Amino acid sequence: MSDAAISIHDLQKTYAGGKTALHGVSFDVPRGQIFGLLGPNGAGKSTLINILSGMVNKTGGTASIWGFDIDAHPRNAKRAIGVVPQEILFDPFFTPREALEIQAGLYGIPKAERRTMELLGAVHLADKADAYARTLSGGMKRRLLVAKALAHTPPVLVLDEPTAGVDIELRQQLWAYVRQLNDQGVTVVLTTHYLEEAQELCDRIAIINHGRLIANEPTATLLAKATEKVVEVTVDRDLTAAPAAPCFEKIELKGERTVIITYDKSRVNAGEVLAALGSAGLGVVDVSTREADLEDVFLSLTSDRLAA
């Protein structure tokens, strides 16, 4: 059995109209991790997830979930994965209790082994167990989808934009539960447009752009690729124009006495930047810095490949 929770090799998908969504994507999702799958809209993330869940047929390549090939052992592969879709899909005439019972039944879970009320309690819906799903708020419906994805106790949980359109409190509750699941051994695959979430939660991140894998590294390694640093400096006199220096990648005025300088920390350090201001006859009154984050890396990697 493979040591990877998900193993993908040379995965390809071309739709009937000729549009190629995946160009030979290959990567493994290590067991026990929270794995980020990022990319711009239309990059191929949802196609990849739909192939894993059995909703879309691949054109070429292989994929396995928890060691089960999705073609050779489709029932076992589907049993090993739970998917929380991006869209809110539910039957308005079932209660949350009924929805989870039906979901567990579809996977052949005996009644004595079903975890319906445990799951509803975990997603803070126990008090809504017998309310019609159509009466739930948007955030409650999204939590119900998480519970449904876990009804058959899969070792792999895929969250496709799970916090899109939800408030901050619900987002924090959801991430706390995701961490709890991961601590219990569930491997989590996350797609999100909130890059700060991926930076905070994910052990490893893969980035897809135009159907191609352009990065797949531990989060800390990916962040180390960000070489730009920004420093905001308040000087001791009014400025009519931004001073120039070879060590500045970019400089802009912010008010009469504040400049925002971008520099490459792999070439120069903050001391050299401040020394350049001193050489221009400016005294430094105040300094603040901003470290590059995952958003900077993401934009750098994807913008470099716009023509791909």
Summary of the structure (lengths in Angstrom):
residues: 308
radius of gyration: 24.0
end to end distance: 35.2
largest distance: 78.8
contacts: 949
relative contact order: 0.13
helix: 33%
strand: 29%
